[in-house]
């Protein structure tokens, strides 16, 4: 008698085996200018190849693959055109461009991942991006392309924390500020916001450029330093840890939360943006993958559940822990330093 049970298939495994291909194909298409060119209108393979200085053979392979990924369409006249998704998110110069993140795939992301087996055996990364001697140059190139990814979440955060209009200057500390995107949401919301951006000196060059781009430099104070050793100051209304704790490990994260508590005025708010797996660590997939990314890129980094962060926040003295839904990998987590 035939079984009604579905037959096992290796199709999913075979699909996963090519998992490295999509980001590399997109990186090549963006870098070589294919998508920027096609944003002006549909073109045949030969025209794309000629205008980008590429071979017809190479252009054909990339363009057909992008049709398969549904980032391009190909008409009956064999002219290729961008889908709405590609036009919105993968064309350089647009405010919604997300492709910058992909441009770091081959040169910055993959080299450490290629040594994953050794990192699993030893528990140590090939190089630690969260150490200044190896990480400053890495983040100097990387953080500017994270601005678009976090921009909308930063605006949601500012609206959840900042009263409008504030009745006095509102002081924000952006720890390991990077592009400055998390504090940018605050300073753009009110001229009474005063932001202090703390990061390595080389990375602060990017923070300054962001502030200048948005015309808010006068609202910023730029403080070079390492988050582990720098004095944070005090009497801030908000302290932001935007995608920082995952690089510091459990012990380092608890120390940062203690420092953040001391830096806040009574009633002030700490903000955490992270990649949070479920409490049983069975999903979602992105935080689980990001934990492996921390294995190959940091000396102690990991991803943490909301329950773990809540425990650490309360141990540091915080109260009223709450989640705020935002266009981010996980909800933003807020907590308050009690009055008195």
C-alpha positions in Angstrom: 0.0 0.0 0.0 1.4 3.4 -1.0 2.2 5.8 1.8 0.5 9.3 1.7 3.5 10.7 3.6 5.5 13.3 1.6 8.7 12.0 0.1 11.9 13.5 1.4 13.7 15.7 -1.1 17.2 17.2 -1.1 15.9 20.3 -2.9 16.2 22.5 0.2 19.7 21.4 0.9 20.7 22.0 -2.7 19.2 25.5 -2.6 21.0 26.3 0.7 24.3 25.1 -0.9 24.1 28.1 -3.3 23.3 30.5 -0.5 26.5 32.5 -1.0 25.5 33.3 -4.6 22.6 35.9 -4.3 24.5 38.5 -2.2 27.6 38.2 -4.5 25.5 38.5 -7.6 23.8 41.6 -6.2 27.1 43.0 -5.1 28.5 42.6 -8.6 25.5 44.1 -10.3 25.5 47.2 -8.0 29.3 47.6 -8.2 29.4 47.3 -12.0 26.5 49.8 -12.4 24.0 47.4 -14.0 21.1 48.5 -11.7 21.9 52.2 -11.9 21.9 52.0 -15.7 18.7 50.1 -16.0 16.9 52.6 -13.7 16.9 54.9 -16.7 15.0 52.4 -18.8 15.0 48.8 -20.2 18.1 47.8 -22.2 19.3 44.6 -24.1 22.3 42.6 -22.8 24.7 44.0 -25.4 23.9 47.6 -24.4 24.3 46.9 -20.7 27.6 45.2 -21.4 28.9 48.1 -23.6 27.9 50.9 -21.3 29.3 49.2 -18.2 32.5 48.0 -19.8 31.7 44.3 -19.2 31.7 41.2 -21.4 28.4 40.2 -23.0 28.9 36.7 -21.5 29.3 38.2 -18.0 26.4 40.6 -18.4 24.1 37.8 -19.7 24.9 35.6 -16.7 24.2 38.3 -14.1 21.1 39.8 -15.8 19.5 36.4 -16.2 20.2 35.5 -12.6 18.6 38.7 -11.5 15.5 37.8 -13.5 15.5 34.5 -11.6 15.7 36.5 -8.3 12.8 38.7 -9.5 14.9 41.9 -9.3 14.7 42.2 -13.1 12.2 41.4 -15.8 13.0 40.5 -19.4 10.5 41.5 -22.1 9.7 39.7 -25.3 12.2 42.0 -27.0 14.9 40.7 -24.7 15.3 44.0 -22.9 15.9 43.9 -19.2 14.1 46.2 -16.7 14.2 46.8 -13.0 11.3 45.6 -10.8 9.8 48.2 -8.5 11.6 46.5 -5.5 15.0 46.8 -7.3 14.4 50.4 -8.4 13.4 51.4 -4.9 16.1 49.7 -2.8 19.1 48.8 -5.1 19.8 52.0 -7.1 22.6 54.1 -5.7 21.8 57.7 -4.9 18.2 57.1 -3.8 17.3 57.8 -0.2 15.9 54.2 0.1 19.1 52.5 -1.2 19.8 49.4 0.8 22.4 47.9 -1.5 25.3 49.6 0.4 25.2 46.7 2.9 25.7 44.2 0.0 28.8 46.1 -1.2 30.8 44.7 1.8 30.0 41.1 1.1 33.1 39.9 -0.7 35.8 42.0 0.8 34.7 42.5 4.4 32.0 39.9 5.3 33.2 36.7 3.6 36.9 36.5 4.6 36.1 35.8 8.3 33.2 33.5 7.4 35.6 31.5 5.3 37.3 30.5 8.5 34.1 29.5 10.3 35.3 25.9 11.1 38.3 27.3 13.0 36.1 29.8 14.8 33.8 27.0 15.9 36.7 24.9 17.1 38.4 27.6 19.1 35.5 30.0 19.9 37.7 32.8 18.6 37.4 34.9 15.5 40.2 35.2 12.8 40.1 39.0 13.6 38.0 40.8 16.1 36.0 43.7 14.6 35.1 45.0 18.1 38.7 45.8 19.0 40.0 49.2 18.0 43.3 48.0 16.4 41.4 45.7 14.0 37.9 47.2 13.9 38.4 50.9 13.5 39.2 50.7 9.8 36.5 48.0 9.3 33.7 50.2 10.7 35.1 53.4 9.1 34.1 51.7 5.7 31.0 49.9 6.9 28.9 52.2 9.1 27.9 54.7 6.5 26.0 52.0 4.6 24.1 51.1 7.8 22.4 54.5 7.9 19.6 53.6 5.5 19.0 50.3 7.1 18.3 51.9 10.5 16.9 55.3 9.5 13.2 54.5 9.8 13.7 52.6 13.1 15.6 55.6 14.5 12.7 57.9 13.7 10.2 55.5 15.4 12.6 55.5 18.4 12.8 59.3 18.7 9.0 59.6 18.5 8.6 57.0 21.3 11.1 58.7 23.7 11.2 62.4 22.9 8.4 64.7 24.0 7.6 67.3 21.3 8.3 70.0 21.8 10.6 69.3 24.8 10.4 72.0 27.4 14.1 72.1 27.9 17.3 70.9 26.3 17.1 67.1 25.8 20.5 65.4 26.1 21.2 62.1 24.2 24.3 59.9 24.4 24.9 57.7 21.4 27.3 55.0 22.4 29.5 53.6 19.5 27.6 56.0 17.3 28.8 54.8 14.0 26.9 56.7 11.3 25.0 58.6 14.0 21.7 57.3 12.7 20.2 56.5 16.1 20.8 59.9 17.6 19.9 61.5 14.2 16.3 60.7 14.7 16.3 62.8 17.9 18.2 65.8 16.7 16.0 66.1 13.6 12.9 66.0 15.8 13.8 69.1 17.8 16.5 71.8 17.8 16.6 71.5 21.6 18.2 68.0 21.4 21.9 67.9 22.2 23.6 64.7 21.1 26.9 63.4 22.3 28.4 60.8 19.8 31.0 58.5 21.3 33.1 56.3 19.0 36.6 55.6 17.8 38.1 58.7 16.2 38.2 57.2 12.7 34.6 56.2 12.9 33.6 59.7 14.2 34.6 61.0 10.8 31.6 59.2 9.4 29.4 60.5 12.2 30.5 64.1 11.5 29.8 63.6 7.8 26.2 62.4 8.6 25.6 65.4 10.8 26.8 67.7 8.2 24.8 66.1 5.5 21.6 66.6 7.5 22.5 70.1 8.7 22.6 69.3 12.4 26.3 69.5 13.2 25.7 72.3 15.8 23.5 69.9 17.8 26.3 67.4 18.1 29.3 66.9 20.4 31.8 64.3 19.1 33.8 62.4 21.7 36.6 60.0 20.6 37.0 57.0 22.8 36.4 53.3 23.4 33.0 52.3 24.9 34.7 50.0 27.4 37.0 52.6 28.9 35.6 56.0 28.1 33.8 58.0 30.7 30.2 58.5 29.6 29.4 61.6 31.7 26.0 62.0 33.4 22.6 63.6 33.4 21.6 62.4 29.9 17.9 62.0 29.1 18.5 59.1 26.8 21.4 56.7 26.3 21.4 54.7 23.0 22.9 51.3 22.5 22.1 50.8 18.8 23.3 47.3 17.7 26.2 47.4 20.2 25.5 44.7 22.9 25.8 41.9 20.4 29.5 42.6 19.9 30.3 42.8 23.6 29.2 39.4 25.0 27.1 38.8 28.1 29.6 40.2 30.7 30.5 43.2 28.5 26.8 44.0 27.9 26.0 43.9 31.6 28.9 46.3 32.3 27.7 48.7 29.5 24.2 48.7 31.0 25.6 49.6 34.4 27.5 52.5 32.8 24.5 53.6 30.9 22.4 53.6 34.1 25.0 55.9 35.8 25.0 58.2 32.8 21.3 58.8 32.9 19.5 61.4 35.0 16.7 60.0 37.1 13.7 59.3 34.8 16.0 59.0 31.8 15.7 56.2 29.2 18.1 53.6 27.9 17.5 52.3 24.4 18.6 48.9 23.0 18.4 47.9 19.4 19.4 44.3 18.8 18.8 41.0 16.9 16.8 39.1 19.5 16.1 35.4 19.1 13.1 33.9 20.8 13.6 32.7 24.4 14.1 29.1 23.3 16.5 30.1 20.5 14.6 28.3 17.8 14.1 31.4 15.7 13.7 33.8 14.1 16.4 32.8 11.6 18.1 36.2 11.3 19.2 36.5 15.0 20.4 32.9 14.9 22.5 33.6 11.8 23.8 36.9 13.4 25.0 34.9 16.4 27.3 33.0 14.0 28.3 36.3 12.5 29.4 37.4 16.0 31.4 34.2 16.4 33.5 34.9 13.3 33.8 38.6 13.9 34.1 39.3 17.6 35.9 37.8 20.6 32.9 37.3 22.8 29.8 38.6 20.9 26.5 36.8 20.6 22.8 37.6 20.2 20.6 37.8 23.3 17.0 37.1 24.1 14.6 39.8 25.4 14.3 37.8 28.6 18.1 37.9 29.1 18.3 41.7 28.4 15.4 42.3 30.7 17.2 40.5 33.5 20.4 42.4 32.9 18.5 45.8 32.8 16.7 45.1 36.1 20.0 44.0 37.7 21.6 47.3 36.6 18.7 49.2 38.4 16.4 49.9 35.4 12.6 49.6 35.6 9.6 49.7 33.2 11.2 47.6 30.6 9.1 47.7 27.4 9.4 46.9 23.7 8.6 49.3 20.9 7.7 47.9 17.5 9.9 49.4 14.7 11.0 48.6 11.2 14.0 46.7 12.6 15.2 43.1 13.0 13.7 43.0 16.5 11.6 45.4 18.6 13.5 48.2 20.3 13.8 47.7 24.0 13.4 50.7 26.3 13.9 50.9 30.1 13.8 53.8 32.6 16.1 54.8 35.4 13.8 55.3 38.4 13.2 58.7 40.0 14.9 59.2 43.3 
